[in-house]
Amino acid sequence: MDPTYHLNGSFKPTTKRFADLQGADFFPTPAWATEALIDNEQFSGPIWECACGNGAMSEVLKKVSTEVYSSDLHDRGYGDGGIDFLESNTPFDNIITNPPYNSAEGFVHKGLELANKKFALLLRLAFLEGVNRQKTIFLKNPPARVWVFSERITFYPAGADIKGSGTTAYAWFVWDKDQKERTELCWLPPIYKKGGKANREILEPELF
């Protein structure tokens, strides 16, 4: 029996993302979740997707940058495999990813160190909680914006049938090196899950 499904056949939302057979914590990001980010944030210059998985997020990011570098600790047939972001010392203009669940805090610290312009992580909204994170992250380096999803994102193991919807709230946490003010809390309109039309101005390649 597939443990990701209820007996009635509906998808079982996870409170903790389990590893699949291809490596630790591999749950591709739905394209519409990345569309919501690039529809509301502008990114100039190269982008590094440092936990690219099968390229689901990278392919969307190519809509706003002609230079998207993709890597992952595990080799899933897309981008450069065997690259440990947490051990990297390579600065990059923009870093955007959906980090492994159990490494989120490490990704925040490393992203803040390496990103020259913007750094965006797709995280549970509950990431805002916690005494340790308040002291080590938010007090010293609060994000410029937190984009809260009005719609629930469901992460499915690679290859699983899409059924049901999740119960966990997610948000894009965006750190902007040019903005040092307090965090702005924003709500994404409920249009993206059904393929709502993006409002962004598509940037021409020569701008990068």
Secondary structure, 3 states (H helix, E strand, C coil): CCCCECCCCCECCCCCCCCECCECCCCCCCHHHHHHHHHHCCCCCCEEECCCCCCHHHHHHCCCCCCEEEEECCCCCCCEECCCHHHCCCCEEEEEECCCHHHHHHHHHHHHHHEEEEEEEEEEHHHHCCHHHHHHHHCCCCCCEEEEECCCCCCCCCCCCCCCCCCCCEEEEEEECCCCCCCEEEEECCCCCCCCCCCCCCCCHHHC
